[in-house]
Amino acid sequence: MIIIIDFGSQYNQLIARRVREHKVYCQIEPPTLTVEKVKSLAPDGIILSGGPASIYSENSPKIDPELLNLGIPVLGICYGLQFMVHNQGGKVERADKREYGLAMFHPKEAAGLFEGVPEATECWMSHGDSIKELPEGFVITGSTDNTKVAAIAHKKKKLFGLQFHPEVTHTPKGKRMLKNFLFNVCDCKRNWTMKSFVKEAVEEIKETAGDDKVILGLSGGVDSSVAAVLIHKAIGKNLYPIFVDNGLLRKGEADRLKEVFTQNLNMKVRYAKASRKFLSGLKGVTDPEKKRKIIGKVFMDVFEEEAKKIKGAKFLAQGTLYPDIIESVSAFGGPSAVIKSHHNVGGLPKKMKLKLIEPLKYLFKDEVRLLGEELGLPGDMVWRQPFPGPGLAIRVIGEVTAKRLSILREVDALIIEEIRKNDYYRKLWQSFGVLLPIKSVGVMGDQRTYENIIAIRAVTSTDAMTADWARLPHDMLAVMSNRIINEINGVNRVVYDISSKPPSTIEWE
């Protein structure tokens, strides 16, 4: 395994993903990580991430210097490199010329980190400080035109550093460099697979839950579905999934969930029909944040009511993923900027008095999908596009009513049908319709109409941190528009959203 120490980089997730792509397990840990904890984890290597701080800033993040003396290979990236140099007796100073963006990197050797790396390759720089003096025993292993010390190594101590970011796509040979660190330097083994994960996770769930009952909120989404199957594999009938039908789901989703989990997998799913409660709470509400809070509160009320009927339950299971934790609690206490809060991280009401089980909390989305396949979940569930917790309520812009939900539900089903028909479903991160809060004039059958407008949103992404609008074929968009207007009452205009994230978000609310 590899430990990634969080010095505040927004690329922490990306470093972890790059490591796991090579079937090597890794964990992100805070700078406060102790030597004892490191020894207990017994990593094959340590990666020190980048970060926004200057090494000489008063509150700059630091690790126990002893971590560099354990004989464990260490790779410092950007700030991680600067910390290493400073700690080992070198000198870091404010650069005469800051370097941001693309630069041409020239490795001085074709071995170690740079085996298979050409003599000139692009890299992504992002630093204001530079190395002015190397510590004793370190040598320069690569430079750019602007940065003489772009890569360093102390081979005897197994300490390596890169001033640029190998984890980003803008460093084309960065993956190769990380691969070289994992296998040439750390001698890692490719044994991080979903088969091995299932075995370990099932044992851990059995040990944690014992013979106690576990409650799980089942939404039908990828995360909760995979968590349910994994936990059911471990404890069987002691798992009590609760499905809250909030009336904000897509067409046919509730029926599909019953078919898969109750009939095919033989789980004792409790179904709570609560669409009226949700619609009643949302009546007259147009503010997106208020919608989310109302939906969250009504959900918890209904969920708690159902949970009370399960006597003697000791645990609540959630489909929390690694990005949820990294974003919401700043990488286990590290200094990374908190990007957003997530409804399933730290949201457990104290009065429920249940302990948490989060079997997916160290997995990324793509790994969860692979896990779902390993567990035998149907393909349409495993590869289901992400769907927001508040459901269609945040795709109905403005007030949410039964009629407006009905229109959007039909639109959404039609869009997905066409996306699948044209073999685009797996190529897109998300594709859906948005019902706008305005109407437009149209002409249908020689008569004037004044009806709703639908916006189609389709994006490509790998992790939803960034996303680009999908360049769907015009003929395909034309068919969608024509079908929506002709087959669904109440719509007379269709538009296509060509905004990327950032600055726009994927969802409209």
C-alpha positions in Angstrom: 0.0 0.0 0.0 0.9 3.7 -0.4 0.2 6.5 2.1 -0.6 9.9 0.6 0.0 12.7 3.0 -2.4 15.7 2.5 -0.5 19.0 2.4 -3.6 20.8 1.1 -3.6 19.9 -2.6 -6.8 19.8 -4.5 -5.2 17.0 -6.5 -5.1 14.5 -3.6 -8.0 12.5 -5.0 -6.2 12.4 -8.4 -3.0 11.1 -6.9 -5.0 8.4 -5.1 -6.8 7.5 -8.3 -3.5 7.2 -10.3 -2.1 4.9 -7.7 -5.2 2.7 -7.6 -5.3 2.5 -11.4 -2.2 0.4 -11.0 -4.0 -2.0 -8.7 -2.1 -0.7 -5.6 -4.1 0.3 -2.5 -3.6 3.8 -1.0 -4.9 6.0 1.8 -4.9 9.7 2.2 -3.8 10.8 5.7 -3.2 14.1 7.4 0.2 15.6 8.2 -0.4 14.8 11.9 0.1 11.1 11.0 2.4 9.6 13.7 5.4 7.4 13.1 3.6 4.6 15.1 0.6 4.8 12.8 2.8 4.6 9.7 4.6 1.6 11.1 1.3 -0.1 11.9 0.1 0.5 8.3 3.4 -0.8 7.0 3.3 1.1 3.6 5.5 0.3 0.7 5.9 4.0 0.0 4.8 7.5 1.0 3.7 10.4 -1.3 3.8 13.9 0.0 1.2 15.9 -1.8 1.4 19.5 -3.1 -0.3 22.4 -1.3 -0.9 26.1 -1.5 1.3 27.1 1.5 4.9 28.4 1.5 7.3 26.3 3.5 8.2 29.4 5.5 4.6 30.4 6.3 3.8 30.4 10.0 1.0 27.8 9.6 2.5 25.7 6.8 1.7 22.0 7.2 4.5 19.8 8.5 5.0 16.1 9.2 7.1 14.3 11.8 10.6 14.5 10.3 11.2 11.0 11.4 8.9 9.8 8.6 11.8 10.6 6.2 14.2 8.3 8.1 12.2 5.1 8.2 13.8 3.7 5.1 10.4 3.8 3.4 10.6 5.4 -0.1 9.1 8.9 -0.2 8.0 10.9 -3.2 7.5 14.7 -2.6 5.3 16.5 -5.1 5.6 20.4 -5.4 5.1 21.5 -1.7 6.0 18.0 -0.7 9.3 18.3 -2.5 10.0 21.7 -0.8 9.2 20.3 2.7 11.6 17.4 2.1 14.4 19.8 1.0 13.8 22.2 3.8 13.7 19.4 6.4 16.8 17.7 5.1 18.9 20.9 5.4 18.4 22.5 1.9 17.2 26.0 1.1 13.8 27.0 -0.4 13.2 30.6 -1.5 10.6 32.7 -3.3 11.2 32.1 -7.0 12.5 35.0 -9.1 9.8 34.0 -11.6 6.7 32.0 -10.6 5.9 29.1 -12.8 2.3 28.1 -13.5 1.1 26.0 -16.4 2.9 23.9 -19.0 6.7 23.6 -19.1 9.1 21.3 -20.9 10.8 18.9 -18.5 14.2 17.3 -19.3 15.1 14.3 -17.1 18.8 13.7 -16.6 18.5 10.0 -16.6 16.4 7.3 -18.2 16.2 5.1 -15.0 14.4 5.2 -11.7 11.4 7.5 -11.8 12.2 8.4 -15.4 12.5 5.0 -17.0 10.6 5.1 -20.3 10.3 9.0 -20.1 11.6 10.9 -23.2 14.4 13.4 -23.1 11.8 16.2 -23.4 8.2 16.0 -22.1 5.5 18.4 -21.0 4.8 18.9 -17.3 2.3 21.0 -15.3 4.0 23.5 -12.9 2.2 25.4 -10.1 4.6 27.0 -7.7 5.9 30.3 -6.4 8.8 28.9 -4.3 11.9 27.2 -5.7 14.8 25.1 -4.5 17.9 27.3 -4.1 20.2 24.8 -2.4 20.0 21.1 -2.2 20.6 19.1 1.0 23.7 17.0 1.3 23.4 13.7 -0.7 20.7 15.0 -3.1 21.2 15.3 -6.8 19.2 17.1 -9.6 17.5 14.5 -11.8 15.6 16.8 -14.0 15.1 20.5 -15.0 12.9 22.8 -17.0 14.0 26.0 -18.8 12.8 28.1 -15.9 13.4 25.7 -13.0 16.8 24.2 -12.6 15.7 21.9 -9.7 12.6 20.3 -11.2 13.4 16.8 -9.9 15.7 15.5 -7.2 16.7 12.2 -5.6 18.7 10.9 -2.7 18.9 7.3 -3.8 20.5 5.9 -0.7 17.7 7.3 1.5 15.1 6.5 -1.2 13.9 10.1 -1.1 12.6 11.6 -4.4 11.0 14.9 -5.4 9.2 16.5 -8.3 8.5 20.2 -8.5 5.7 19.6 -11.0 2.4 17.6 -10.8 2.7 14.1 -12.3 -0.8 13.2 -11.4 -2.6 15.6 -13.8 -3.3 14.9 -17.5 -1.3 17.9 -18.5 1.8 15.9 -17.5 1.5 13.2 -20.2 4.3 11.0 -18.8 3.2 11.6 -15.2 1.4 8.3 -15.0 4.6 6.5 -16.1 6.6 8.4 -13.4 4.2 7.3 -10.7 4.2 3.8 -12.1 8.0 3.8 -11.9 7.8 5.0 -8.2 5.3 2.3 -7.3 7.1 -0.6 -9.0 10.7 0.3 -9.6 11.2 2.1 -6.3 8.6 0.8 -3.8 8.4 -2.8 -5.3 4.6 -2.8 -4.9 2.4 -5.7 -6.0 -0.7 -5.4 -8.2 -3.1 -6.9 -5.7 -5.7 -4.2 -5.1 -8.7 -5.8 -6.9 -12.4 -5.9 -6.2 -12.2 -9.6 -5.5 -9.7 -9.0 -2.7 -11.8 -6.0 -1.5 -15.0 -8.1 -1.2 -13.2 -10.8 0.9 -11.7 -8.2 3.3 -14.9 -6.1 3.5 -17.2 -9.0 4.2 -14.9 -10.1 7.0 -14.7 -6.6 8.5 -18.5 -6.2 8.3 -19.1 -9.5 10.1 -16.6 -8.6 12.8 -18.2 -5.1 13.3 -21.8 -6.0 13.1 -21.7 -9.5 14.7 -25.3 -10.7 15.2 -26.7 -7.2 15.5 -29.2 -5.7 13.0 -28.1 -3.1 10.4 -30.4 -0.5 8.9 -29.6 0.9 5.5 -31.2 3.7 3.4 -31.7 2.2 0.0 -32.2 4.8 -2.8 -31.6 2.6 -5.8 -28.5 4.5 -6.7 -25.1 2.8 -7.4 -23.6 3.5 -4.0 -26.5 2.4 -1.7 -27.2 -0.6 -4.0 -23.7 -1.9 -3.9 -23.4 -1.3 -0.2 -26.6 -3.2 0.3 -25.5 -6.2 -1.7 -22.1 -6.2 0.0 -23.5 -6.0 3.6 -26.2 -8.6 2.7 -23.4 -10.9 1.6 -21.8 -10.5 5.0 -24.8 -10.6 7.4 -27.8 -11.8 5.4 -31.2 -11.4 7.1 -29.7 -9.0 9.7 -29.7 -6.3 7.1 -32.8 -4.1 7.0 -32.9 -1.9 3.9 -35.4 1.0 4.0 -36.5 2.5 0.7 -38.3 5.9 1.0 -40.4 6.6 -2.1 -40.3 10.4 -2.1 -42.2 10.8 -5.4 -39.2 12.6 -6.8 -37.7 9.6 -8.6 -37.4 8.9 -12.3 -39.9 6.8 -14.3 -40.0 3.1 -13.2 -37.2 3.4 -10.6 -39.2 2.2 -7.6 -40.6 -0.8 -9.5 -37.1 -1.8 -10.8 -35.7 -1.6 -7.2 -38.4 -3.9 -5.9 -37.7 -6.4 -8.8 -34.0 -6.5 -8.1 -33.7 -6.4 -4.4 -36.9 -8.1 -3.2 -37.5 -10.6 -5.9 -34.0 -11.4 -7.3 -31.8 -10.9 -4.2 -34.4 -11.9 -1.6 -33.8 -8.9 0.7 -36.3 -7.8 3.3 -36.7 -4.2 1.9 -39.1 -2.0 3.8 -41.0 0.4 1.4 -42.2 3.7 2.8 -44.5 5.6 0.4 -44.2 9.3 1.3 -44.7 11.3 -1.9 -47.5 13.3 -0.4 -45.4 14.4 2.6 -42.6 15.6 0.3 -44.9 17.5 -2.1 -46.7 19.1 0.8 -43.4 20.3 2.3 -42.2 21.6 -1.0 -45.5 23.5 -1.8 -44.7 27.1 -2.8 -40.9 26.7 -2.3 -38.6 27.9 -5.1 -35.3 28.5 -3.4 -32.9 25.5 -4.2 -31.3 25.4 -0.8 -34.6 25.4 1.0 -35.8 22.6 -1.3 -32.8 20.5 -0.3 -33.2 21.2 3.4 -37.0 20.4 3.3 -36.3 17.1 1.4 -33.6 16.2 3.8 -35.7 16.8 6.8 -38.8 15.0 5.5 -36.6 12.1 4.5 -35.1 11.8 7.9 -38.5 12.0 9.6 -39.9 9.2 7.4 -36.7 7.2 7.7 -36.6 7.5 11.5 -40.3 6.5 11.7 -39.5 3.3 9.7 -36.3 2.6 11.6 -38.1 2.7 14.9 -40.1 -0.4 13.7 -36.9 -2.4 13.5 -36.3 -3.3 17.2 -32.8 -3.8 18.5 -31.0 -2.3 15.5 -27.4 -1.2 16.5 -26.0 0.0 13.1 -26.8 2.4 10.3 -25.1 1.6 7.0 -24.4 4.3 4.4 -22.9 4.3 0.9 -20.4 7.0 1.7 -17.6 7.2 -0.9 -14.0 8.4 -0.5 -14.5 11.7 -2.4 -17.4 12.4 0.0 -15.1 12.1 2.9 -12.2 14.0 1.3 -14.4 16.9 0.2 -16.4 17.1 3.4 -14.0 16.6 6.2 -10.9 17.8 4.4 -9.0 14.6 3.9 -9.1 13.2 7.5 -8.0 16.5 9.1 -5.6 17.6 6.4 -5.6 21.2 5.2 -7.3 20.7 1.9 -10.0 23.3 1.2 -13.5 21.9 1.9 -15.3 22.1 -1.4 -18.9 21.1 -0.4 -20.9 19.3 2.2 -22.5 15.9 1.6 -25.8 14.8 3.0 -24.4 11.4 4.0 -21.3 12.5 5.8 -21.6 13.3 9.4 -25.4 13.7 9.0 -26.5 10.9 11.4 -29.0 12.3 13.9 -27.7 11.8 17.5 -31.1 10.7 18.7 -31.0 7.6 16.5 -28.1 6.3 18.7 -26.8 4.1 15.9 -23.2 3.3 15.0 -22.1 3.8 11.4 -21.0 1.2 8.9 -19.6 2.7 5.7 -18.1 -0.2 3.7 -17.4 1.9 0.6 -15.7 4.9 2.3 -12.3 4.2 0.8 -13.6 3.6 -2.7 -14.0 6.0 -5.7 -17.0 5.8 -7.9 -15.4 3.8 -10.7 -14.2 1.3 -8.1 -17.8 1.0 -6.7 -19.1 0.2 -10.2 -16.4 -2.6 -10.5 -17.4 -3.8 -7.1 -21.1 -3.9 -8.2 -20.1 -6.1 -11.2 -18.0 -8.4 -8.9 -21.1 -8.8 -6.6 -23.4 -9.6 -9.6 -25.6 -6.5 -9.6 -27.5 -5.9 -12.9 -25.6 -3.8 -15.4 -28.4 -1.1 -15.5 -27.9 -0.5 -11.8 -24.1 -0.7 -11.8 -23.7 1.8 -14.6 -26.6 4.0 -13.6 -25.7 7.6 -14.1 -25.4 9.7 -10.9 -28.8 11.0 -9.7 -29.0 13.7 -7.0 -30.4 12.9 -3.5 -33.2 15.4 -3.8 -34.2 13.8 -7.1 -36.2 15.6 -9.8 -37.1 18.3 -7.3 -33.8 20.2 -8.2 -34.4 19.6 -11.9 -37.8 21.2 -11.7 -36.6 24.8 -11.4 -39.1 26.8 -9.3 -42.0 25.3 -7.5 -42.3 21.5 -7.4 -45.8 20.2 -8.2 -47.1 16.8 -9.1 -47.9 18.1 -12.6 -44.5 19.6 -13.3 -42.8 16.4 -11.9 -45.0 14.3 -14.3 -43.9 16.3 -17.3 -40.2 16.1 -16.3 -40.4 12.4 -15.5 -41.7 11.7 -19.1 -39.0 14.0 -20.6 -36.3 12.3 -18.6 -37.3 8.9 -19.7 -37.4 9.9 -23.3 -33.9 11.5 -23.1 -32.4 8.4 -21.5 -34.2 6.2 -24.1 -32.5 8.2 -27.0 -29.2 8.3 -25.2 -29.2 4.5 -24.8 -30.5 3.9 -28.3 -27.5 5.9 -29.7 -25.0 4.1 -27.5 -24.1 7.2 -25.5 -25.2 6.2 -22.0 -21.9 4.8 -20.8 -20.0 7.6 -22.6 -21.6 10.3 -20.6 -21.3 11.1 -16.9 -24.8 12.4 -16.7 -27.6 13.2 -19.1 -31.0 14.6 -18.1 -33.7 17.2 -18.6 -34.4 20.3 -16.7 -37.9 21.9 -16.5 -37.5 25.7 -16.6 -39.7 28.1 -14.6 -40.6 30.1 -17.7 -42.9 29.5 -20.7 -42.5 30.5 -24.3 -44.8 31.2 -27.2 -45.1 28.5 -29.9 -47.2 27.4 -32.8 -48.7 23.9 -32.9 -51.4 22.8 -35.4 -51.8 26.4 -36.5 -52.6 27.5 -33.0 -50.7 29.7 -30.6 -49.3 27.9 -27.6 -47.7 29.2 -24.4 -45.9 26.2 -22.8 -42.9 25.0 -20.8 -39.3 25.0 -21.9 -37.0 22.0 -21.4 -33.2 22.2 -21.2 -31.2 19.1 -22.0 -28.0 18.7 -20.0 -25.4 16.1 -20.9 -21.8 16.2 -19.6 -18.6 14.1 -19.7 -16.5 13.7 -16.6 -14.4 11.2 -14.7 -15.2 12.2 -11.1 -17.7 15.2 -11.3 -15.0 17.5 -9.9 -14.9 19.0 -13.4 -17.1 18.4 -16.3 -17.5 19.4 -19.9 -20.7 19.7 -21.9 -21.1 16.7 -24.3 -20.8 17.3 -28.0 -23.8 15.2 -28.9 -24.6 14.7 -32.6 -27.0 17.4 -33.9 -29.2 14.7 -35.5 -29.6 13.0 -32.1 -30.5 16.3 -30.4 -33.0 17.0 -33.2 -34.8 13.7 -32.6 -34.9 14.3 -28.9 -36.3 17.8 -29.3 -38.9 16.6 -31.9 -40.0 13.7 -29.7 -40.2 15.8 -26.5 -42.4 18.5 -28.1 -44.6 16.1 -30.0 -45.0 13.3 -27.4 -45.1 15.2 -24.1 -48.0 17.6 -23.4 -47.0 20.9 -21.9 -43.7 21.5 -23.7 -43.1 23.6 -26.9 -39.4 24.5 -26.7 -36.2 22.5 -26.1 -32.7 24.1 -25.5 -29.3 22.5 -25.0 -27.0 23.5 -22.1 -23.4 24.1 -23.4 -21.9 25.2 -20.0 -18.9 23.4 -18.4 -18.0 22.9 -14.8 -16.5 25.2 -13.6 -17.9 27.8 -13.8 -21.3 26.1 -14.0 -22.3 23.1 -11.9 -23.6 19.9 -13.4 -27.0 20.3 -11.8 -28.9 23.5 -12.2 -29.8 23.8 -8.6 
